[in-house]
Amino acid sequence: MNTREIPEQEANILELEACNRQLRQMVQDQRNEIAEQQKMMIYALAKVSEARENGAGRHFKNIRENCKMLAMSLARSPEFEQQVDDAFADMIEMASLLHDIGKISISDRILLKPGSLTSEERAIIETHAEIGAKALQEIADLSNGNRMMEMAVDIAYYHHERWDGTGYPKGLRGTEIPLSARIMAVVDVYDSLVSDRCYKPAYSHEESMRIIQEESGKMFDPDIVAIVEKVQRQLKR
């Protein structure tokens, strides 16, 4: 081989490596842009849902922060460390914002009614889980199986299921309920308890925790409740 060809080959290799680095950076930049667009879409949908509930205040911010905090706490627990990682925590932070998106379809007369609902009104309210999940599934299908949107579907569909199998819409029991929805169930109920609603005043943190503890093994996954008890002072409210 002509020794003069060696520097030329080395130069070609260096040029190829530089092109590869540039291509990888372009792909990463596109991924980052798509991820930001997805986040903006989720924020927009969440704001629409939040506005329907007439001044829910910090509810959606609390939900997002508490879901992530709880997920990160579960990741350090032997019971959940194989199921929860940083990516899971990041996804549930965003996906949780869409948990009640189906309530957009519920009339203000029922959604904002002060006092108790009738059995018929309660049945209408309960349709929001399936309606929201169906709408989000259409978005997930368009996004080619985006994991965050698939998690959002699970949360919207199953966050009213109960550990003992008496929830809705499917009556799932125990670990049949997706983990993201089990986390959401505790966080959602806690924030509802400590917040003023059109149908009730806010409870104290202590009273809210007592209610959650009483529902351990009934409404909620007892292992998740045990973690909530340990990190309860970190809950946003």
MARTORVEX-337895 format. One record per residue (C-alpha): residue number from 0; chain; y, z, x. Coordinates in Angstrom, 3 decimals. Each point is the difference from the previous one (the first is absolute). Layout:
N
NODE   num   chaine          y          z          x
NODE   NUM        A          Y          Z          X
...
END
This chain:
237
NODE   num   chaine          y          z          x
NODE     0        A      0.000      0.000      0.000
NODE     1        A      3.445     -0.831      1.225
NODE     2        A      1.670      3.294      0.932
NODE     3        A      3.209     -1.271     -1.584
NODE     4        A     -1.754     -0.015     -3.375
NODE     5        A     -0.555      3.790      0.106
NODE     6        A      3.674      0.981     -0.522
NODE     7        A      0.197     -2.548     -2.811
NODE     8        A     -3.070      1.509     -1.695
NODE     9        A      1.399      3.500      0.380
NODE    10        A      3.288     -1.178     -1.473
NODE    11        A     -1.843     -1.551     -2.949
NODE    12        A     -1.937      3.227     -0.578
NODE    13        A      3.201      2.043      0.092
NODE    14        A      1.655     -2.403     -2.417
NODE    15        A     -3.002      0.188     -2.354
NODE    16        A      0.039      3.810      0.107
NODE    17        A      3.723      0.007     -0.771
NODE    18        A     -0.562     -2.323     -2.959
NODE    19        A     -2.790      2.251     -1.268
NODE    20        A      2.246      3.075      0.245
NODE    21        A      2.737     -1.824     -1.862
NODE    22        A     -2.441     -1.102     -2.693
NODE    23        A     -1.367      3.536     -0.412
NODE    24        A      3.533      1.340     -0.322
NODE    25        A      0.849     -2.629     -2.628
NODE    26        A     -3.103      0.937     -2.009
NODE    27        A      0.846      3.705      0.269
NODE    28        A      3.599     -0.663     -1.060
NODE    29        A     -1.262     -1.906     -3.046
NODE    30        A     -2.365      2.852     -0.878
NODE    31        A      2.836      2.511      0.297
NODE    32        A      2.218     -2.143     -2.206
NODE    33        A     -2.716     -0.308     -2.647
NODE    34        A     -0.598      3.768      0.113
NODE    35        A      3.718      0.663     -0.491
NODE    36        A      0.118     -2.448     -2.906
NODE    37        A     -2.946      1.790     -1.595
NODE    38        A      1.747      3.344      0.395
NODE    39        A      3.168     -1.347     -1.592
NODE    40        A     -2.035     -1.362     -2.918
NODE    41        A     -1.675      3.370     -0.482
NODE    42        A      3.320      1.849      0.139
NODE    43        A      1.454     -2.380     -2.590
NODE    44        A     -2.955      0.461     -2.365
NODE    45        A      0.113      3.772      0.482
NODE    46        A      3.714      0.102     -0.802
NODE    47        A     -0.622     -1.861     -3.259
NODE    48        A     -2.722      2.485     -0.904
NODE    49        A      2.163      2.968      0.997
NODE    50        A      2.929     -1.210     -2.095
NODE    51        A     -2.203     -0.103     -3.103
NODE    52        A     -0.621      3.739      0.219
NODE    53        A      3.676      0.809     -0.397
NODE    54        A      1.024      1.955      3.031
NODE    55        A     -3.313      0.968      1.576
NODE    56        A      2.191      0.786      3.005
NODE    57        A     -1.883      0.553      3.247
NODE    58        A     -3.417     -0.475     -1.601
NODE    59        A     -0.839     -3.247      1.794
NODE    60        A      1.374      1.209      3.343
NODE    61        A     -1.979      3.238     -0.311
NODE    62        A     -3.147     -1.885     -0.979
NODE    63        A      0.269     -2.321      2.993
NODE    64        A      0.660      2.750      2.536
NODE    65        A     -2.568      2.430     -1.395
NODE    66        A     -2.757     -2.616     -0.166
NODE    67        A      0.530     -0.911      3.634
NODE    68        A      0.232      3.633      1.111
NODE    69        A     -3.173      0.908     -1.890
NODE    70        A     -1.871     -3.040      1.322
NODE    71        A      0.940      0.910      3.570
NODE    72        A     -1.197      3.548     -0.645
NODE    73        A     -3.315     -1.294     -1.366
NODE    74        A     -0.428     -2.115      3.135
NODE    75        A     -0.163      3.235      2.012
NODE    76        A     -2.661      1.472     -2.289
NODE    77        A     -3.742     -0.446      0.726
NODE    78        A     -0.613     -0.905     -3.648
NODE    79        A      2.318     -3.014      0.128
NODE    80        A      0.553     -0.999      3.631
NODE    81        A     -2.414     -2.939     -0.317
NODE    82        A      1.831     -1.340     -3.056
NODE    83        A      3.653      0.550      0.836
NODE    84        A      1.946     -1.286      2.986
NODE    85        A      3.613     -0.880      0.799
NODE    86        A     -0.336     -3.384     -1.719
NODE    87        A     -1.273      1.692     -3.179
NODE    88        A      2.954      2.423      0.065
NODE    89        A      2.488     -2.839      0.458
NODE    90        A     -1.554     -1.978     -2.849
NODE    91        A     -0.072      2.864     -2.484
NODE    92        A      3.642      0.775      0.794
NODE    93        A      0.950     -3.380     -1.462
NODE    94        A     -2.804     -0.591     -2.510
NODE    95        A      0.664      3.331     -1.726
NODE    96        A      3.409     -1.248     -1.138
NODE    97        A     -1.713     -2.312     -2.487
NODE    98        A     -2.236      2.608     -1.637
NODE    99        A      1.786     -0.120     -3.363
NODE   100        A      1.133     -3.635     -0.003
NODE   101        A     -1.914     -0.531     -3.261
NODE   102        A      2.443      2.301     -1.815
NODE   103        A      2.435     -2.910     -0.044
NODE   104        A     -1.988     -1.192     -3.027
NODE   105        A      0.397      3.295     -1.918
NODE   106        A      2.858      0.296     -2.494
NODE   107        A      2.817      2.484      0.671
NODE   108        A     -0.771      1.662     -3.336
NODE   109        A     -3.305      1.203      1.420
NODE   110        A      0.720      0.118      3.733
NODE   111        A      3.136      2.140     -0.382
NODE   112        A     -1.053      2.006     -3.037
NODE   113        A      0.896      3.697      0.292
NODE   114        A     -2.790      2.338     -1.001
NODE   115        A     -3.665     -0.717     -0.620
NODE   116        A     -1.446     -3.446     -0.611
NODE   117        A     -2.225     -0.828     -2.944
NODE   118        A     -3.558     -1.107      0.704
NODE   119        A      1.042     -3.594     -0.735
NODE   120        A      2.964      0.231      2.375
NODE   121        A     -2.193      1.556      2.672
NODE   122        A     -2.452     -2.890     -0.325
NODE   123        A      2.857     -2.463      0.494
NODE   124        A      1.249      1.870      3.081
NODE   125        A     -3.484     -0.102      1.488
NODE   126        A     -0.032     -3.797     -0.084
NODE   127        A      2.497     -0.040      2.876
NODE   128        A     -2.786      0.515      2.550
NODE   129        A     -1.884     -3.175     -0.884
NODE   130        A      3.175     -2.008     -0.615
NODE   131        A      1.460      0.965      3.378
NODE   132        A     -3.257     -0.628      1.855
NODE   133        A     -0.401     -3.424     -1.572
NODE   134        A      3.521     -1.047      0.984
NODE   135        A     -0.443      1.265      3.556
NODE   136        A     -3.401     -1.684      0.310
NODE   137        A      1.638     -3.348     -0.704
NODE   138        A      2.407      0.660      2.859
NODE   139        A     -2.863      1.135      2.255
NODE   140        A     -1.909     -3.183     -0.754
NODE   141        A      3.001     -2.090      1.008
NODE   142        A      0.340      1.959      3.234
NODE   143        A     -3.558     -0.895      1.097
NODE   144        A     -1.471      3.491     -0.149
NODE   145        A      2.923      1.942      1.471
NODE   146        A     -1.384      3.529      0.567
NODE   147        A      3.174      1.767     -1.071
NODE   148        A      0.111     -1.880     -3.292
NODE   149        A     -3.685      0.684     -0.595
NODE   150        A      0.730      3.693      0.525
NODE   151        A      2.900     -0.259     -2.439
NODE   152        A     -2.418     -1.421     -2.579
NODE   153        A     -2.393      2.924      0.515
NODE   154        A      2.792      2.552     -0.292
NODE   155        A      1.501     -1.535     -3.138
NODE   156        A     -3.398     -0.347     -1.664
NODE   157        A     -1.643      3.293      0.897
NODE   158        A      2.639      2.689      0.632
NODE   159        A     -0.650      1.495     -3.451
NODE   160        A     -3.739      0.298      0.552
NODE   161        A     -1.263      3.566      0.346
NODE   162        A     -2.466      1.465      2.480
NODE   163        A     -2.162      1.250     -2.896
NODE   164        A     -0.188     -3.447     -1.619
NODE   165        A      2.208      0.717     -3.033
NODE   166        A      2.973     -2.126      1.072
NODE   167        A      1.028     -3.546     -0.881
NODE   168        A     -0.280     -2.980     -0.125
NODE   169        A     -3.603     -0.185      1.290
NODE   170        A     -1.198      3.591      0.025
NODE   171        A     -0.913     -0.132      3.690
NODE   172        A     -1.325      3.183      1.581
NODE   173        A      0.306      1.549      3.461
NODE   174        A     -0.027     -2.412      2.904
NODE   175        A     -0.400     -2.941     -2.383
NODE   176        A      3.788      0.295     -0.169
NODE   177        A      1.652     -1.772      2.967
NODE   178        A      1.378      2.459      2.556
NODE   179        A      3.513     -1.410     -0.278
NODE   180        A     -0.008      0.718     -3.750
NODE   181        A     -1.340      3.532      0.560
NODE   182        A      2.876      0.678      2.394
NODE   183        A      2.469     -1.529     -2.439
NODE   184        A     -1.293      2.139     -2.883
NODE   185        A      0.837      3.272      1.761
NODE   186        A      3.355     -1.182      1.333
NODE   187        A      1.087     -1.474     -3.346
NODE   188        A     -0.888      3.101     -2.001
NODE   189        A      1.669      2.297      2.529
NODE   190        A      3.250     -1.953     -0.104
NODE   191        A     -0.068     -0.148     -3.795
NODE   192        A     -0.507      3.761     -0.180
NODE   193        A      2.896      0.900      2.321
NODE   194        A      2.376     -2.502     -1.657
NODE   195        A      1.981      0.062     -3.226
NODE   196        A     -1.356     -2.444     -2.564
NODE   197        A      1.209     -0.993     -3.450
NODE   198        A     -2.881      2.023     -1.442
NODE   199        A      0.124      3.105      2.265
NODE   200        A      2.045      1.974      2.549
NODE   201        A     -1.023      0.163      3.655
NODE   202        A     -2.588      2.570      1.089
NODE   203        A      0.334      1.937      3.237
NODE   204        A     -1.952     -1.066      3.062
NODE   205        A     -2.177      3.099     -0.310
NODE   206        A     -0.841     -0.631     -3.654
NODE   207        A     -0.662     -3.677      0.705
NODE   208        A     -2.386      0.862      2.826
NODE   209        A     -1.795      2.500     -2.251
NODE   210        A     -0.575     -2.753     -2.578
NODE   211        A     -1.278     -2.409      2.660
NODE   212        A     -2.354      2.641      1.402
NODE   213        A     -1.356      0.681     -3.497
NODE   214        A     -0.732     -3.735     -0.384
NODE   215        A     -1.913     -0.219      3.285
NODE   216        A     -3.420     -1.443     -0.766
NODE   217        A      1.131     -0.960     -3.511
NODE   218        A      2.979     -2.332      0.232
NODE   219        A      0.195     -0.181      3.786
NODE   220        A     -2.264     -0.508      3.010
NODE   221        A     -0.522      3.593      1.249
NODE   222        A      0.046     -1.077      3.660
NODE   223        A      3.415     -1.599     -0.492
NODE   224        A      1.314      3.086     -1.801
NODE   225        A     -1.163      2.121      2.931
NODE   226        A      2.106     -2.130      2.359
NODE   227        A      2.987      0.118     -2.377
NODE   228        A     -0.181      3.799      0.073
NODE   229        A      0.229     -0.056      3.804
NODE   230        A      2.986     -2.381      0.147
NODE   231        A      1.758      0.984     -3.234
NODE   232        A      3.214      1.037      1.774
NODE   233        A      0.379     -3.568      1.225
NODE   234        A      0.017     -1.452     -3.511
NODE   235        A      3.277     -1.667     -0.952
NODE   236        A      1.411      1.177     -3.299
END
